[in-house]
Amino acid sequence: MLSEANILSCMRSFRRDTGRSFSEGARLLWLALSARGYDRKAVAQMVGVSAPVLHHWLYGTRRPSWPARMVLRRKLRIPLQAWDQPPTEEFVLPAAAADRPTGTDG
């Protein structure tokens, strides 16, 4: 039987698309994870949700509740309204970025 960690590892490795609710908040959450070196499970525990719920927020298939947004604002400085706004900059999911060519053929 797969553990939650194994399932999340697979999701982390293969998901290349975002959901309809991908927002500036989701983009900022990705950036916060990267900049601070946090893993998803630690952030989920910090916010008081399960790792799969955090996964939904990261990929834009769901948005956090207002109480969760308040914790994310306090802990990671993600503005409350960011979850309701489209991304302000292009963002490529890590698995999709791995598919992009790194140089030019010449």
Secondary structure, DSSP 8 states (H G I E B T S, - for coil): ---HHHHHHHHHHH-----TT--HHHHHHHHHHHHHT--HHHHHHHHTS-HHHHHHHHHTSS---HHHHHHHHHHH---GGGGGS--SS----HHHHHHS--S---
